[in-house]
Structure formats: structure tokens, C-alpha cells
Amino acid sequence: MKPGVRLPFPSRRLRISSYSNEPSFKEQPHDSPIEQVAARLAAFPKPDEVFVSGSCFRIAKNLYVTARHVMTDYLDQFGHNKGEVDCECWAIHILPGPEYGIWQVDYFWLSPHSDLAVFHTKPYNDVAASVGRAPCLGLELAPPQRGERVVGFGYQRSTGLVRVDIDGTRHIEVNAFGAATVGEVQEVFVERRDSGKLNFPCYQVNARFDGGMSGGPLLSDRGRVCGVVCSTYPADSDFPHHTSYAATLWPLMGLAINIDLSGKIVDDFYPLLDLARRGVIAAADWEKVSLTAAPEPANFTVHF
């Protein structure tokens, strides 16, 4: 998996009106509609080992969003000095049947502006290869308003096991249970919350985020992704609700990628904003984003 297109598949909205405004946390069945656009991440550092951690969601047929720290965690554990993850990495969807749609991660890009990352995939198994019009999620680049309800999704209690038969056949078991979490936006940090861990545009929400949910989407009542799960502090006797944080999405438009329409890596980098301008990804308010070239050729300074 290396760091680093017309992908004409429409984004769809998810209905979330059935959720209460009160904070809640509910496990979701494996055949939930969110499984078609959200996926769990797994890596295979050795043929008989699997490491399951992190959540992601699809914004175009082969393009996914996750949290930057999810990808840097993979780099820290399985990377080398070229900045590549030296093992196979999958995005796994459980589809009705159940069938497992597996997409292999081949390239990724880390945002210099926020806890956001994008990665490109290719079909790994027949289920993934047979997908036609892959459902995708649309984005809301502006943060939600204080007091607004958001519904998040991600995978928790993640485990994995590889069994190898005497004939060498591998059987891979990946368990990562999807959960929907509901909360209310408590505060919006336009530029950053602090100069340390949360030094990027984000907002605070009283929703529960468990380990493994990082990189999962938060959706507004309009059915579009308005943030990415990035950090949490659990509830305790002094604070009865969770204190959690989501990365706002507009900095994602300044992320420089270098892949062409066919999925081939090219020499020239361009901002993700170009895909929004062309309608390749659905991103509300992309017109409010402006970019200036940064000193590094593969970066852009982004404003909203």
C-alpha cells in the first residue's frame, strides 16, 4: 500500500430520521444499508496474522475517506522508510447474503491540514469486482451548527483470525461490529480546538465513539457526511456524557492526490477539490473553498 478520475458513481443520502435526538449507541445488523458505503479496515503483516483497526467510507467507486491517524497507525506498525505500508490492507464490506466485498488498498494520501486521509482501492474478490454502480456518500464541507443532531457510524470490538489448513489454504475471520451513535453538536472550532492533538477544524459532540470507530462518518439530518470520527473521552461520574470530536470536512478539499481516471498513479498532483468541481464526488459548498499553492509541490493551502 503506497502513499501517494472520473469515478462516475452517484452519491446517495441515508435516512436517519428514525434516530432520537437523545444520545444513544446501538449495534447495527450486518445487513444494514450503511454496510454498502462504510467498511472496516484490516491489514495482514504476515500470512497467518491479521490486524483489524479503523473505519472508512466510500465517496466514489474506488475512493474512500478515513482518519489520518488510522493510516499513520498502520504506517507506524507496518511501514518502512519509504512511507509505504509493507503488507496487504483491505477495506471490507459485509453485503446481504452475507457476502464479503473486499477492496484492496493500493495508494493513500494524508491531509497536511487535518485528521483526514483518502485512499484508493481495487477489487480484491469477485464480489467487489461485480459491483456496478457502487453506492457512495455525499459530503457537507461546512461544519454542522451547535445544537444540531449528528448520527455517526463505525466499527468496534474488532478482532481477526487467520487459520491455515494443512494444504495451505487460508481462512480469514474478521469481526468488527458496526454501531450507530447519536449525539448533539456542543461546540464548533472553526480553526482548531488547541495547538496539540486537535489543531485542525473540528467540532465537539456528546456522542459515544469506541475504539475502532475512528475514520467512520458522521451524518447530518440532511443525510450527508458532515464529519469524520477522530477522538473521544468516555463518560464518567463527573461528566455523564461522552466528549467526542469529529474532523470538519472542508480541509479535505486541499488534499493533493496523483491518480488518473483509470486508477494509474501520475506525476502531477491535483487537489481533491477538482473532483468536487467535476461532480466526481458530491461535496456541498465546494464553491466556498479556495486554494493557494503551498511551498511543497504536493500540497495546497485551503480556505473556507
C-alpha contacts under 8 A as a table, 3 or more apart, distances in Angstrom:
res1	aa1	res2	aa2	distance
1	M	84	E	5.95
1	M	85	V	5.18
1	M	86	D	6.75
1	M	87	C	6.95
1	M	88	E	6.77
1	M	89	C	6.93
1	M	105	V	5.98
1	M	106	D	4.51
1	M	107	Y	5.43
1	M	108	F	7.34
2	K	83	G	7.35
2	K	84	E	4.80
2	K	85	V	6.49
2	K	106	D	5.96
2	K	107	Y	4.51
2	K	108	F	6.19
3	P	83	G	6.74
3	P	84	E	6.16
3	P	107	Y	5.12
3	P	108	F	4.55
3	P	109	W	5.50
3	P	110	L	7.97
4	G	107	Y	5.56
4	G	108	F	5.37
4	G	109	W	5.34
4	G	257	I	6.61
4	G	258	N	6.58
4	G	265	I	7.79
5	V	259	I	7.04
5	V	260	D	4.89
5	V	261	L	2.92
5	V	262	S	6.32
5	V	263	G	7.01
5	V	275	L	7.83
5	V	280	V	7.70
6	R	260	D	7.93
6	R	261	L	4.94
6	R	262	S	7.91
6	R	275	L	7.93
6	R	280	V	5.98
7	L	60	A	5.95
7	L	61	K	6.21
7	L	62	N	7.60
7	L	261	L	7.09
7	L	280	V	5.64
7	L	281	I	7.94
8	P	60	A	7.48
8	P	61	K	7.83
8	P	280	V	5.74
9	F	60	A	6.09
9	F	61	K	6.27
9	F	133	R	5.77
9	F	134	A	6.32
9	F	135	P	7.07
9	F	136	C	7.19
9	F	280	V	7.41
10	P	60	A	7.72
10	P	133	R	7.74
10	P	135	P	6.82
10	P	136	C	6.48
10	P	281	I	7.73
10	P	282	A	7.68
11	S	59	I	7.04
11	S	60	A	7.61
11	S	135	P	6.24
11	S	136	C	4.42
11	S	137	L	4.85
11	S	138	G	5.07
11	S	281	I	7.23
11	S	282	A	6.17
12	R	135	P	6.39
12	R	136	C	5.82
12	R	137	L	5.47
12	R	138	G	6.39
13	R	137	L	6.53
13	R	138	G	6.91
13	R	222	R	7.60
13	R	223	G	4.65
13	R	224	R	5.85
14	L	34	I	7.74
14	L	223	G	4.97
14	L	224	R	7.34
15	R	18	S	7.65
15	R	223	G	6.11
16	I	19	Y	5.98
16	I	151	V	7.32
16	I	221	D	6.51
16	I	223	G	6.83
17	S	20	S	7.84
17	S	221	D	7.07
19	Y	182	V	7.45
20	S	23	P	7.67
20	S	24	S	7.93
20	S	182	V	7.74
21	N	149	R	6.28
21	N	182	V	7.23
21	N	183	G	7.04
21	N	184	E	7.44
22	E	182	V	7.03
22	E	183	G	6.61
22	E	184	E	7.85
23	P	181	T	7.29
23	P	182	V	4.95
23	P	183	G	4.59
23	P	184	E	7.25
23	P	206	N	6.92
23	P	207	A	5.93
23	P	208	R	7.98
24	S	181	T	5.65
24	S	182	V	5.14
24	S	183	G	7.07
24	S	207	A	7.22
24	S	208	R	7.66
25	F	179	A	6.77
25	F	180	A	5.79
25	F	181	T	4.42
25	F	182	V	6.50
25	F	207	A	7.92
25	F	208	R	6.73
26	K	179	A	5.43
26	K	180	A	5.32
26	K	181	T	6.48
27	E	177	F	6.97
27	E	178	G	5.80
27	E	179	A	4.08
27	E	180	A	6.23
28	Q	32	S	6.43
28	Q	177	F	7.51
28	Q	178	G	5.41
28	Q	179	A	5.24
28	Q	180	A	6.62
29	P	32	S	5.40
29	P	178	G	7.38
30	H	35	E	7.01
30	H	94	I	6.27
30	H	95	L	7.38
30	H	96	P	7.84
30	H	98	P	7.97
30	H	177	F	7.94
30	H	178	G	7.41
31	D	35	E	6.71
31	D	94	I	7.02
31	D	95	L	6.00
31	D	96	P	5.31
31	D	98	P	7.52
32	S	35	E	5.68
32	S	36	Q	7.99
33	P	36	Q	5.76
33	P	37	V	7.82
34	I	37	V	5.59
34	I	38	A	5.85
35	E	38	A	5.08
35	E	39	A	6.51
35	E	93	H	5.88
35	E	94	I	6.14
35	E	95	L	6.61
36	Q	39	A	7.83
36	Q	93	H	6.48
36	Q	94	I	7.58
36	Q	95	L	6.61
36	Q	134	A	7.99
36	Q	135	P	6.58
37	V	57	F	5.50
37	V	58	R	5.29
37	V	93	H	7.83
37	V	135	P	6.09
37	V	136	C	5.66
37	V	137	L	6.78
38	A	55	S	7.28
38	A	56	C	5.71
38	A	57	F	4.18
38	A	58	R	6.40
38	A	93	H	6.93
38	A	154	G	7.79
38	A	216	G	7.40
39	A	55	S	5.93
39	A	56	C	5.39
39	A	57	F	6.01
39	A	91	A	5.60
39	A	92	I	5.14
39	A	93	H	4.98
39	A	94	I	7.97
40	R	52	V	7.61
40	R	53	S	7.26
40	R	54	G	6.17
40	R	55	S	4.78
40	R	56	C	6.43
40	R	91	A	5.65
40	R	92	I	5.33
40	R	93	H	6.96
40	R	154	G	7.95
40	R	155	Y	6.41
40	R	176	A	6.84
41	L	52	V	5.94
41	L	53	S	5.74
41	L	54	G	5.47
41	L	55	S	5.94
41	L	56	C	7.27
41	L	89	C	7.16
41	L	90	W	5.70
41	L	91	A	4.79
41	L	92	I	6.41
42	A	50	V	6.68
42	A	51	F	5.49
42	A	52	V	4.25
42	A	53	S	6.19
42	A	54	G	7.93
42	A	89	C	5.65
42	A	90	W	5.28
42	A	91	A	6.70
42	A	92	I	7.70
43	A	50	V	5.67
43	A	51	F	5.09
43	A	52	V	6.44
43	A	87	C	6.64
43	A	88	E	5.64
43	A	89	C	4.26
43	A	90	W	6.32
44	F	47	P	6.53
44	F	48	D	7.79
44	F	49	E	5.67
44	F	50	V	4.59
44	F	51	F	6.25
44	F	87	C	5.78
44	F	88	E	5.39
44	F	89	C	6.48
45	P	49	E	6.21
45	P	50	V	6.73
45	P	51	F	7.58
45	P	78	F	6.77
45	P	86	D	7.41
45	P	87	C	5.12
45	P	88	E	7.10
46	K	49	E	5.08
46	K	50	V	7.44
46	K	87	C	7.60
47	P	162	V	7.95
48	D	162	V	5.30
48	D	163	R	6.89
48	D	164	V	7.08
48	D	170	R	7.90
49	E	161	L	6.86
49	E	162	V	5.92
50	V	160	G	5.61
50	V	161	L	6.17
50	V	162	V	6.60
51	F	159	T	7.51
51	F	160	G	6.40
52	V	158	S	5.87
52	V	159	T	5.95
52	V	160	G	6.12
52	V	174	V	7.35
52	V	176	A	7.71
53	S	70	V	7.62
53	S	158	S	6.51
53	S	212	G	5.27
54	G	66	T	7.93
54	G	70	V	5.96
54	G	154	G	7.92
54	G	155	Y	7.01
54	G	212	G	4.55
54	G	213	M	5.80
54	G	214	S	5.45
54	G	215	G	6.17
54	G	216	G	7.76
55	S	66	T	6.51
55	S	154	G	5.58
55	S	155	Y	5.98
55	S	212	G	6.51
55	S	213	M	5.50
55	S	214	S	5.80
55	S	215	G	4.80
55	S	216	G	4.86
56	C	64	Y	6.45
56	C	65	V	5.61
56	C	66	T	4.61
56	C	67	A	7.80
56	C	91	A	7.76
56	C	154	G	7.76
56	C	215	G	5.12
56	C	216	G	5.05
56	C	217	P	7.30
57	F	64	Y	5.37
57	F	65	V	5.56
57	F	66	T	6.84
57	F	136	C	7.91
57	F	137	L	7.45
57	F	215	G	7.88
57	F	216	G	6.54
57	F	217	P	6.73
58	R	61	K	6.92
58	R	62	N	7.46
58	R	63	L	5.88
58	R	64	Y	4.28
58	R	65	V	6.46
58	R	135	P	7.80
58	R	136	C	5.26
58	R	137	L	6.28
59	I	63	L	5.83
59	I	64	Y	5.62
59	I	65	V	7.06
59	I	136	C	4.86
59	I	137	L	5.20
59	I	138	G	6.61
59	I	281	I	6.18
59	I	282	A	7.80
60	A	63	L	4.95
60	A	64	Y	7.00
60	A	134	A	7.62
60	A	135	P	7.91
60	A	136	C	5.71
60	A	137	L	7.92
60	A	280	V	7.22
60	A	281	I	6.24
61	K	133	R	7.67
61	K	134	A	5.54
61	K	135	P	7.58
61	K	136	C	7.14
62	N	120	H	5.54
62	N	121	T	5.03
62	N	122	K	6.42
63	L	118	V	6.97
63	L	119	F	5.86
63	L	120	H	4.74
63	L	121	T	6.45
64	Y	118	V	5.59
64	Y	119	F	5.40
64	Y	120	H	6.49
64	Y	121	T	7.96
65	V	116	L	7.24
65	V	117	A	5.77
65	V	118	V	4.56
65	V	119	F	6.55
65	V	215	G	7.17
66	T	70	V	7.10
66	T	71	M	7.89
66	T	116	L	6.10
66	T	117	A	5.35
66	T	118	V	6.30
66	T	214	S	7.46
66	T	215	G	3.95
66	T	216	G	6.51
66	T	228	V	7.17
67	A	70	V	5.38
67	A	71	M	7.01
67	A	115	D	5.36
67	A	116	L	4.48
67	A	117	A	5.50
67	A	214	S	6.18
67	A	215	G	4.15
67	A	216	G	7.77
67	A	228	V	6.74
67	A	229	V	7.19
67	A	230	C	6.36
68	R	71	M	5.39
68	R	72	T	6.29
68	R	110	L	5.89
68	R	111	S	6.91
68	R	114	S	7.54
68	R	115	D	4.60
68	R	116	L	4.43
68	R	117	A	4.69
68	R	215	G	7.83
69	H	72	T	4.93
69	H	73	D	5.90
69	H	115	D	6.37
69	H	116	L	7.79
69	H	230	C	7.99
70	V	73	D	5.21
70	V	74	Y	6.63
70	V	214	S	6.89
70	V	215	G	6.93
71	M	74	Y	5.14
71	M	75	L	6.31
71	M	110	L	7.88
71	M	117	A	7.40
72	T	75	L	4.75
72	T	76	D	5.97
73	D	76	D	5.02
73	D	77	Q	6.22
74	Y	77	Q	5.22
74	Y	78	F	5.69
74	Y	79	G	6.86
74	Y	85	V	6.66
75	L	78	F	5.31
75	L	79	G	4.21
75	L	80	H	7.42
75	L	83	G	7.04
75	L	84	E	6.82
75	L	85	V	5.44
76	D	79	G	5.81
78	F	85	V	5.45
78	F	86	D	5.67
78	F	87	C	6.86
79	G	82	K	7.91
79	G	83	G	6.24
79	G	84	E	5.32
79	G	85	V	4.23
79	G	86	D	5.40
80	H	83	G	5.80
80	H	84	E	6.04
80	H	85	V	6.90
80	H	86	D	6.91
81	N	84	E	7.47
85	V	88	E	7.91
88	E	104	Q	7.35
88	E	105	V	7.59
89	C	104	Q	5.92
89	C	105	V	5.53
90	W	102	I	6.36
90	W	103	W	5.58
90	W	104	Q	4.57
90	W	105	V	5.72
91	A	102	I	5.92
91	A	103	W	5.17
91	A	104	Q	6.36
91	A	105	V	6.99
92	I	100	Y	6.73
92	I	101	G	5.85
92	I	102	I	4.72
92	I	103	W	6.45
93	H	100	Y	5.74
93	H	101	G	4.97
93	H	102	I	6.41
94	I	98	P	6.36
94	I	99	E	5.81
94	I	100	Y	4.77
94	I	101	G	6.30
95	L	98	P	5.46
95	L	99	E	4.99
95	L	100	Y	6.03
95	L	101	G	6.88
96	P	99	E	6.03
99	E	127	V	7.15
100	Y	127	V	6.70
100	Y	128	A	8.00
101	G	125	N	6.83
101	G	126	D	7.84
101	G	127	V	5.06
101	G	128	A	4.66
102	I	123	P	6.47
102	I	124	Y	5.44
102	I	125	N	5.87
102	I	127	V	7.32
102	I	128	A	5.75
103	W	121	T	5.72
103	W	122	K	5.51
103	W	123	P	4.61
103	W	124	Y	5.08
103	W	125	N	7.44
103	W	128	A	6.43
104	Q	121	T	5.21
104	Q	122	K	5.37
104	Q	123	P	6.16
104	Q	124	Y	5.51
105	V	108	F	7.66
105	V	119	F	6.71
105	V	120	H	5.89
105	V	121	T	4.38
105	V	122	K	6.71
106	D	119	F	7.56
106	D	120	H	6.01
106	D	121	T	5.52
106	D	122	K	7.10
107	Y	119	F	5.62
107	Y	120	H	5.26
107	Y	121	T	7.15
108	F	117	A	7.25
108	F	118	V	5.70
108	F	119	F	3.95
108	F	120	H	6.13
109	W	117	A	5.73
109	W	118	V	5.35
109	W	119	F	6.15
109	W	255	L	7.51
109	W	256	A	7.45
109	W	257	I	6.51
110	L	116	L	6.57
110	L	117	A	4.55
110	L	118	V	6.67
110	L	255	L	7.35
111	S	114	S	5.78
111	S	115	D	6.89
111	S	116	L	5.47
111	S	117	A	5.54
111	S	251	P	7.90
111	S	252	L	6.73
111	S	254	G	7.73
111	S	255	L	5.31
111	S	256	A	7.92
112	P	255	L	7.28
112	P	299	N	7.55
113	H	116	L	7.98
113	H	200	F	6.63
113	H	251	P	6.10
113	H	252	L	7.78
113	H	254	G	7.89
114	S	199	N	7.62
114	S	200	F	5.20
114	S	201	P	7.16
114	S	247	A	7.06
114	S	251	P	6.57
114	S	252	L	7.64
115	D	200	F	7.51
115	D	230	C	6.92
115	D	247	A	6.38
116	L	215	G	7.90
116	L	228	V	7.61
116	L	247	A	7.32
116	L	252	L	6.67
117	A	252	L	7.81
120	H	263	G	7.93
123	P	126	D	7.60
123	P	128	A	5.07
123	P	129	A	5.14
124	Y	128	A	6.56
124	Y	129	A	7.23
125	N	128	A	5.55
125	N	129	A	6.28
126	D	129	A	4.91
126	D	130	S	6.02
127	V	130	S	5.31
127	V	131	V	6.77
128	A	131	V	5.48
131	V	134	A	6.01
137	L	224	R	6.54
137	L	225	V	6.78
137	L	282	A	7.70
138	G	224	R	5.18
138	G	225	V	6.17
138	G	281	I	7.00
138	G	282	A	4.77
138	G	283	A	5.93
138	G	284	A	7.81
139	L	224	R	5.31
139	L	225	V	4.73
139	L	226	C	6.18
139	L	249	L	7.63
139	L	282	A	6.05
139	L	283	A	4.53
139	L	284	A	6.12
140	E	143	P	7.36
140	E	224	R	6.05
140	E	225	V	5.80
140	E	226	C	4.86
140	E	227	G	7.99
140	E	249	L	7.02
140	E	250	W	7.99
140	E	283	A	5.78
140	E	284	A	4.99
140	E	285	D	7.04
141	L	226	C	6.55
141	L	248	T	7.00
141	L	249	L	4.81
141	L	250	W	4.39
141	L	283	A	6.44
141	L	284	A	6.10
141	L	285	D	6.14
141	L	286	W	6.91
142	A	226	C	7.20
142	A	248	T	7.07
142	A	249	L	6.89
142	A	250	W	6.31
142	A	285	D	7.07
143	P	188	V	7.43
143	P	202	C	7.72
143	P	203	Y	7.50
143	P	226	C	6.19
143	P	227	G	7.34
143	P	248	T	5.61
143	P	249	L	7.34
144	P	148	E	6.42
144	P	185	V	7.34
144	P	188	V	7.94
144	P	220	S	7.29
144	P	226	C	6.68
145	Q	148	E	5.47
145	Q	185	V	6.91
145	Q	188	V	7.36
146	R	184	E	7.68
146	R	185	V	5.00
146	R	186	Q	5.58
146	R	187	E	5.65
146	R	188	V	6.58
147	G	184	E	5.62
147	G	185	V	5.09
147	G	186	Q	6.19
148	E	184	E	5.56
148	E	185	V	5.47
148	E	220	S	7.93
149	R	182	V	7.24
149	R	183	G	5.81
149	R	184	E	4.54
149	R	185	V	6.40
149	R	220	S	6.69
149	R	221	D	6.93
150	V	182	V	5.95
150	V	183	G	5.67
150	V	184	E	6.14
150	V	185	V	7.21
150	V	218	L	6.14
150	V	219	L	5.48
150	V	220	S	4.93
150	V	221	D	6.78
151	V	180	A	6.71
151	V	181	T	5.66
151	V	182	V	4.53
151	V	183	G	6.60
151	V	218	L	5.42
151	V	219	L	5.17
151	V	220	S	6.64
152	G	180	A	5.58
152	G	181	T	4.99
152	G	182	V	6.25
152	G	216	G	7.07
152	G	217	P	5.65
152	G	218	L	4.00
152	G	219	L	6.10
152	G	229	V	7.64
153	F	178	G	6.92
153	F	179	A	5.65
153	F	180	A	4.62
153	F	181	T	6.23
153	F	213	M	7.15
153	F	216	G	5.60
153	F	217	P	5.77
153	F	218	L	6.51
154	G	178	G	5.57
154	G	179	A	5.76
154	G	180	A	7.01
154	G	212	G	7.06
154	G	213	M	4.12
154	G	214	S	7.00
154	G	215	G	7.49
154	G	216	G	4.75
154	G	217	P	7.22
155	Y	158	S	6.97
155	Y	176	A	5.30
155	Y	177	F	5.13
155	Y	178	G	4.41
155	Y	179	A	6.22
155	Y	212	G	5.51
155	Y	213	M	4.88
155	Y	216	G	7.80
156	Q	176	A	5.58
156	Q	177	F	5.36
156	Q	178	G	6.46
156	Q	179	A	7.23
156	Q	210	D	6.06
156	Q	211	G	5.83
156	Q	212	G	4.83
156	Q	213	M	5.83
157	R	175	N	7.60
157	R	176	A	5.70
157	R	177	F	6.19
157	R	211	G	7.43
157	R	212	G	7.18
158	S	174	V	7.61
158	S	175	N	5.52
158	S	176	A	4.10
158	S	177	F	6.84
158	S	212	G	6.73
159	T	174	V	6.03
159	T	175	N	5.15
159	T	176	A	6.34
160	G	172	I	7.45
160	G	173	E	5.55
160	G	174	V	4.39
160	G	175	N	6.03
161	L	172	I	5.93
161	L	173	E	5.09
161	L	174	V	6.53
162	V	170	R	6.61
162	V	171	H	5.69
162	V	172	I	4.61
162	V	173	E	6.29
163	R	170	R	5.76
163	R	171	H	5.07
163	R	172	I	6.46
164	V	167	D	7.87
164	V	168	G	5.65
164	V	169	T	5.52
164	V	170	R	4.56
164	V	171	H	6.27
165	D	168	G	5.15
165	D	169	T	5.19
165	D	170	R	6.51
165	D	171	H	7.90
166	I	169	T	7.40
181	T	207	A	6.04
181	T	208	R	6.16
181	T	209	F	7.30
182	V	207	A	5.53
182	V	208	R	7.67
183	G	205	V	5.94
183	G	206	N	5.11
183	G	207	A	4.25
183	G	208	R	7.78
184	E	205	V	5.40
184	E	206	N	5.79
184	E	207	A	7.06
185	V	188	V	7.52
185	V	203	Y	6.99
185	V	204	Q	5.86
185	V	205	V	4.38
185	V	206	N	6.87
186	Q	203	Y	7.49
186	Q	204	Q	5.37
186	Q	205	V	5.24
186	Q	206	N	6.90
187	E	203	Y	5.70
187	E	204	Q	5.19
187	E	205	V	7.28
188	V	202	C	6.40
188	V	203	Y	4.29
188	V	204	Q	6.37
189	F	192	R	5.35
189	F	193	R	5.54
189	F	201	P	5.73
189	F	202	C	5.38
189	F	203	Y	5.52
190	V	201	P	5.21
190	V	202	C	6.83
191	E	199	N	7.62
191	E	200	F	5.78
191	E	201	P	4.56
191	E	202	C	7.58
192	R	195	S	7.27
192	R	198	L	6.24
192	R	199	N	4.61
192	R	200	F	4.27
192	R	201	P	4.75
192	R	202	C	6.48
193	R	198	L	5.49
193	R	199	N	5.91
193	R	200	F	6.98
193	R	201	P	7.36
193	R	202	C	7.12
194	D	197	K	7.01
194	D	198	L	5.57
194	D	199	N	5.15
195	S	198	L	6.78
195	S	199	N	4.84
196	G	199	N	5.62
198	L	201	P	7.95
198	L	202	C	7.54
200	F	247	A	7.46
201	P	247	A	6.26
201	P	248	T	5.56
201	P	251	P	7.79
202	C	245	Y	6.64
202	C	246	A	5.49
202	C	247	A	4.38
202	C	248	T	4.83
203	Y	245	Y	5.58
203	Y	246	A	5.56
203	Y	247	A	6.76
203	Y	248	T	7.01
204	Q	243	T	6.77
204	Q	244	S	5.62
204	Q	245	Y	4.60
204	Q	246	A	6.66
205	V	242	H	7.87
205	V	243	T	6.22
205	V	244	S	5.28
205	V	245	Y	6.03
205	V	246	A	7.66
206	N	241	H	5.82
206	N	242	H	5.04
206	N	243	T	5.17
206	N	244	S	6.01
207	A	241	H	7.46
207	A	242	H	5.79
207	A	243	T	6.99
207	A	244	S	6.24
208	R	232	T	7.42
208	R	234	P	7.21
208	R	241	H	7.94
208	R	242	H	5.48
208	R	243	T	7.63
208	R	244	S	6.84
209	F	213	M	6.26
209	F	214	S	7.78
209	F	229	V	7.42
209	F	231	S	7.51
209	F	232	T	6.04
209	F	244	S	6.78
210	D	213	M	5.77
210	D	232	T	7.82
211	G	214	S	7.00
213	M	216	G	5.64
213	M	229	V	6.72
214	S	228	V	7.48
214	S	229	V	4.88
214	S	230	C	5.18
214	S	231	S	7.26
215	G	228	V	5.59
215	G	229	V	5.23
215	G	230	C	6.45
216	G	228	V	5.69
216	G	229	V	5.38
217	P	225	V	5.90
217	P	226	C	7.55
217	P	227	G	6.07
217	P	228	V	4.90
217	P	229	V	6.34
218	L	225	V	5.45
218	L	226	C	5.76
218	L	227	G	5.07
218	L	228	V	5.88
218	L	229	V	6.89
218	L	246	A	7.79
219	L	222	R	7.60
219	L	223	G	5.76
219	L	224	R	5.23
219	L	225	V	4.32
219	L	226	C	5.44
219	L	227	G	7.12
220	S	223	G	5.47
220	S	224	R	5.81
220	S	225	V	6.46
220	S	226	C	6.04
221	D	224	R	7.65
225	V	228	V	7.86
226	C	248	T	6.73
226	C	249	L	6.57
227	G	246	A	5.42
227	G	247	A	5.30
227	G	248	T	4.96
227	G	249	L	5.75
228	V	246	A	5.10
228	V	247	A	5.13
228	V	248	T	6.99
228	V	249	L	7.51
229	V	245	Y	6.63
229	V	246	A	4.73
229	V	247	A	6.68
230	C	244	S	8.00
230	C	245	Y	5.95
230	C	246	A	5.31
230	C	247	A	6.37
231	S	244	S	5.69
231	S	245	Y	5.09
231	S	246	A	6.89
232	T	242	H	7.11
232	T	243	T	5.75
232	T	244	S	3.95
232	T	245	Y	6.03
233	Y	242	H	5.95
233	Y	243	T	5.11
233	Y	244	S	6.00
234	P	241	H	7.48
234	P	242	H	4.84
234	P	243	T	6.54
235	A	238	D	7.89
235	A	239	F	5.56
235	A	240	P	5.17
235	A	241	H	4.85
235	A	242	H	4.42
235	A	243	T	7.15
236	D	239	F	5.24
236	D	240	P	5.64
236	D	241	H	7.52
237	S	240	P	6.06
239	F	242	H	7.34
248	T	251	P	7.25
249	L	252	L	5.54
249	L	253	M	7.82
250	W	253	M	5.79
250	W	286	W	7.94
250	W	289	V	7.28
250	W	304	F	6.87
251	P	254	G	5.72
251	P	255	L	7.39
251	P	302	V	6.21
251	P	303	H	7.60
252	L	255	L	5.40
252	L	272	L	7.07
253	M	271	P	6.29
253	M	272	L	4.90
253	M	273	L	4.53
253	M	289	V	7.52
253	M	302	V	7.17
254	G	271	P	5.37
254	G	272	L	6.27
254	G	273	L	6.61
254	G	291	L	6.79
254	G	299	N	7.23
254	G	300	F	5.30
254	G	301	T	6.28
254	G	302	V	5.17
255	L	271	P	5.39
255	L	272	L	5.69
255	L	299	N	6.77
255	L	300	F	6.94
256	A	269	F	5.65
256	A	270	Y	5.17
256	A	271	P	4.34
256	A	272	L	6.22
256	A	298	A	5.75
256	A	299	N	5.69
256	A	300	F	6.94
257	I	269	F	5.26
257	I	270	Y	5.62
257	I	271	P	6.21
257	I	272	L	6.75
257	I	298	A	7.81
258	N	265	I	5.75
258	N	266	V	5.44
258	N	267	D	6.63
258	N	268	D	5.90
258	N	269	F	4.47
258	N	270	Y	6.36
259	I	262	S	7.91
259	I	263	G	5.69
259	I	264	K	5.42
259	I	265	I	4.36
259	I	266	V	5.54
259	I	269	F	7.87
260	D	263	G	5.37
260	D	264	K	5.39
260	D	265	I	6.36
260	D	266	V	6.53
261	L	264	K	7.34
266	V	269	F	7.66
269	F	297	P	7.81
269	F	298	A	5.83
270	Y	274	D	7.09
270	Y	298	A	7.78
271	P	274	D	5.77
271	P	275	L	7.86
271	P	300	F	7.15
272	L	275	L	5.45
272	L	276	A	6.89
273	L	276	A	5.04
273	L	277	R	6.22
273	L	286	W	7.15
274	D	277	R	5.05
274	D	278	R	6.30
275	L	278	R	5.19
275	L	279	G	6.17
275	L	280	V	5.01
275	L	281	I	5.82
276	A	279	G	5.06
276	A	280	V	5.90
276	A	281	I	5.08
276	A	282	A	6.07
276	A	283	A	5.86
276	A	286	W	6.63
277	R	280	V	7.71
277	R	286	W	7.23
277	R	287	E	7.98
278	R	281	I	7.79
279	G	282	A	6.00
283	A	286	W	5.80
285	D	288	K	5.55
285	D	289	V	7.46
286	W	289	V	5.44
287	E	290	S	7.82
288	K	304	F	5.76
289	V	302	V	6.95
289	V	303	H	5.68
289	V	304	F	4.72
290	S	302	V	5.91
290	S	303	H	5.24
290	S	304	F	6.51
291	L	300	F	6.18
291	L	301	T	5.53
291	L	302	V	4.66
291	L	303	H	6.29
292	T	300	F	5.73
292	T	301	T	5.15
292	T	302	V	6.66
293	A	297	P	7.58
293	A	299	N	6.86
293	A	300	F	4.77
293	A	301	T	6.10
294	A	297	P	6.76
294	A	299	N	5.55
294	A	300	F	4.90
294	A	301	T	5.64
295	P	299	N	7.52
296	E	299	N	5.53
297	P	300	F	7.97
